[in-house]
């Protein structure tokens, strides 16, 4: 089968949808036999997965932005390559494709519907142009949580039989490490005191303001480390940090090396995830796999992913977060329990299974 995939998100260092797609593509070579994989992007991607007769790369020759390129030159490529199934991992499909091309869309969240005010203007504009039409035109939809599946059915009236839940996974490198491995890395980042850790793009939806306000009131000699690329309105986070006079205790590292991330998780005393909304919440899973006591908001899909291995709080309540942080710090027994439950919970999520099930859906096969 000829399978086309929108790989435009892999033009830059992976995060979010990029990490999701990269993990699937890394495993496809072991799964395909006679299938042919075509990767489409308006500009060259950073990752070369397989140089063989079964893998093809199609790059744009125009300067059109990704979503518009998808509707124009990419659509022409799909027809010329006689693609049988097209996979859109980034919420957008080429519209008005021939019926001979089966269209599978990944919808990992409904931020544009549920929390539009937390999106950058351009991204919201693109979603308004193409997202609803893409969902309606898709022959099948895959999503990463029961929460998102139910929301798609509710807001778009899609038949639930057209939607398959395929959970994401966590890489093997996210695991407990010993202190001798962790210390050199955290030292490189200048982390000299015990620290809370949070991972996620610097943007309003991640709800860092509530975390900073709670951290300010916590009477412990800890730092707060935030790892994440600067996103929309990132400057607000720096302004709040300054207004709370936390410049010396809040370390915003930005984007860190992929290999350093598991060790930075391991160096943390507690992992914090205050997000207002997530379609999946991969950082929570990564923290659990590393055996780090985790406190997360109880929003959207997060309780579905974290199960009983996480301490939850109301993301709109600074007092509730402060209370949960204090509870975890005050109890050795609770921290031990969260560590043990976390490692067990994380093992339920596996990128190999994600890739196998995704390929099955692309080929129109039934999955368990």
N, C-alpha and C positions, 0 to 999 in steps of 0.2 A: 504494500500500500504506500502511496505517496502522501506524506504528512507534512503540511506546512505549519510553521510556528512563527508568530510575531516575536522576534528576539530583540526588538528595539530597546527594551529596558536594560539590556546588557552592554549598552554603549558606555556606561559608567560603572564605578565600583558598586558592587551589589549591596542592596538593602531592601527590605520589604519584598515587593513582587520580584525584584531581581534575584534575591537569595532563593526565593521559591522556585523560580524557573531554572536558575543555575544548578540547584540540587537535583532537579528532575533530569536535566540534560546530561549531567555528569554520569548518570546511571543508565541512560537509554542505550548506549553502545552494547551493554551486556544483555539487553532485553530484546533487541530487534534482530530479525533474521534476514528476511528478504525485503523488509520495509526500507523506504527511502525518506530521509529527513531533510527538509529544506528550511533553512533559517533566514528570515527576512528582517532587514533593518534599514532605516534611511541612511545610516552611516555605519562603518565597520564596528563590530563589537569587540570587546576586550578579551573574549574567551574563545579559543579554538577547541572544539570538542572532539572532532574526529576527522582526520584527513583520509577519507577513503571513498570508494565508489558510492557509498550509501549516504554520504552527507554532502549537502550543497549550501553555499552561502550566496544570498542575493542582496546586494547593497544598492542604495539609491544613488541616482546621478543628478538629483535636484537638491535644493536647499530648503525644501518644505519641512515644517515641523512634523514630528513622528506621526501623530494622529491623522494629519492631512495627507501625508505621504502614503499612509495605509489605505486611504480611500482612492488614491490615484495610481501611482506607479506600481505599488505593491499589488494592487488588484490585477493589473496587467500581467505581472509576473506569475500570479497564481493561475491565471488562465493559460499562459504559455507553458507552464510547467505541468499542467493537467493534474493539479493537486486534487486529491480525493477527500481529505479532511484537513480543515484549517483550525488551529488552536490559538485563541487569543487569551493570553495569560494576564493582560493588563486592562481588563474591563471594556475593551473596545474591539469591535470586529470591522473588517471591510464590509460596507453595506452593499446590498443589491448584487451579491454574488450569484452565479448560476446555481440552479438547484442541484447540479451534479457535484457541487462541493459541500460536504457536510461541515457544519460550523459548530465548534465547541468553544464555549466562553467560560473563563474562570472569573468568578465574582467572589473576591476574598473579603469584601466589606461593602457596606452601603453608606459610607461617610457622606457622599454627595447628597444623599436623600435624608439621612438622619441628623447629620451635623454639618450642613453646608457652610456655616459661618466659620468653621475651623479650617476651611480649605483656601488655598491661594486662588485669587480671582481667575487666573488663566486655566488652572486645573478644573475649577468649577465650570468654567465656560465650555471646556472640552467635554466634560461629563453631560452637560445640558444638551450639547449638540449630538453626541453619539451614544451615550450610555443606555438610555431607555430603548432606543432603536436596536442596539446590539443585543440586549436581553431578549427583546421580543423576536428578533430574527434568528436567534441561536436555536440550533436543533437540539442541543443539550448544554446544560450548565453544570459546572463543578464548583463546589464551594468547600470551605475548610471548617465549617461548624454547623451544628443543628440550628443555632441561633440565626445565622445568616440565611440558611435555607428557608426557615420560617418567615423571615423578613422579606425575602424575595417573593414568596407566595403571597404574602399579605399586601405588599406595596405594588406589585406588578401583575398579580393575578395569574402567575405562571403555574401550570400543572406541576404538582410536587413530584410526579413520576419523571419529569424532564430534568430533575435536579439530583445530582449525586454528591454526597458528602465524602470528600477525600481529605483526611487530616494531613497537615504538614508533619515534618519530622524534626529530629534534632541530630546533628552530626556527632560522630563518635568522639571527636576531639573535645566536646563539652562533657567533661567528667571530673571527678575529684582528682586533684593533683596534690603532691606532697609539698611542704613548705619550701624545700630546697629548690624546687622548680618555679614556684610562684614568686619568691622574694626578689630575684634579679629583675624580673619584668616590672613588678610594681615600683621598684626602686628607679627604673629607667624613666617612669612617669612622675617621679618626684613625690610619690605617696608615702609619707612617713608616719602617719597616724592611722588608727583603725578607721574604716570608712563604710558608709552606706553606698550602695551602687544603684544607679538607674541607667537603663539603656533605651534609647529611642530618639528619633529625629526631634530637633529643637523646634517645636511648633505648638500652637495652642491646644490641639487635641490631646497631647501627651500630659497636660494638666500639671506641668512642673510648678506652677504658682502655688498650688495647694501643698505640694511636697516641700517647697522652700519655706512656706509659712509654718508648717508643722515642725520642720527641722530646726527653725529658729527658736522654737519654744522648748526643744528637747535639751535637757541639762546633762549632756555627755560631751566628753572631749573627743568627738568623732568629726571626720570630714564627710562631705557629701560629694561623690564623684558621679558626673553625668557624662555618658558616652553617646554621641550621636551627631550626625551631620546637621549643619545649620539649615533650617527650613524656613517656612513662611513665618514672619514676625519673631524670628529668633532673638532679635535685639531686645524684646520685652523681657526675656529671661535674664539677660545681663542687667537690665534696668532694675528688675525686682531684687536681684542678688545684691546690687549696690544699695538700694533703698533699705534693705534689711541689714546692711552692714555685715554681709556674709562673704565678702571677697576673699578673706583668708581661709575660709573653711569650705567653700564650694569650688571644686575643681572641674571645669568643663573641658574635657579632653578632645572633643570633636570626633572625627572619624579615626579609629585606631586600626592597626594592622590586624588582619583576620586571625593570624596565629596568636596574637597577644590577647585577644578577647576572652578565650576560656580561662586564661591565667588571671586576668583582671576580675572575672567573676569569682574565681577561687579565692582571691585576696580579700573579698568583701566579707564583712560581718553579717550583713543583711542586704537582700536585694529588694528594691522598691519599684513598684510599677503603678503609678497613679492615673493611668490613661482613662479618658472619658469614654472611649469606644475603641474596640478592636474586633476585627473579623476573625483573628486567631490569637495573636499575642505570643509570637515566637520567643522574645526575650524571657518571658516567664518560664517557658519550657527549658531554655538554655540554662537558666539559673537553677532550676530544679535538678537538671541532669548533673550539674556541678556540685550538688549537695549543699546549696546555700539557702538558709532560711529565707522565705519569700513572703513579702506583704504586697498584695495587689488590690486594686479597686475591684469591686464586685460588678463592674459594668459589662454589658453585652455578653460576649462568648467566654470571658476570662474564667468564670467558675466552671464552665464546661471543660476547659483545657487543664486548669490547675487541680480540679477535683478537691480532695480533702487534704492535699499537701500544701495548701496555701492559707495564710491568714488574710481575710478579706476586710475591706473597709468601704464606706460610702465615699465615692470620689468627690462629692460636693461638701464634705465635712472635714474641716481641718482638725476639729476635736476628735473625731473618730479615728483619723489616721494617727494622730498623736497618741491616742490611747493604745492602738494596736502596736505601734512602735515600742512604746514603753513596756507592754506586756511581753513582747518577744525579747527585749533586752533584759528584763527582770527574771526570766525563767530559763535556766540551763536545760531543764527537762523539755520545755516547749521547743527550744531551738533544736535539740537532739531529735525530737519527734518529727519536726518539719524537714530536717535533713534526710532522715531515713525514708519518710513518705515521698519526698521529692524525687529521689533517685528511682524509686519504684514507679512513680507516676510517669516520669519521663520515658521510661522504657516502653511505654505503650505507643509511642510515636516514633515512626521509623521512615526515613526517606526512601528506603528500598521499596517498602510497601506503597508509599505515595506514588513513586514512579511506575510501579507495576500496575496499579489501579488506574492511573492517569492514561497510560498507554492502552489499557483495555478499553477505556471509555472512548479514546480517539479512534480505536478500531471497531467500535460499535459492539463490543463484547460485554456480556454480563459479568458483574463482579460480586463478590461476597459482601 
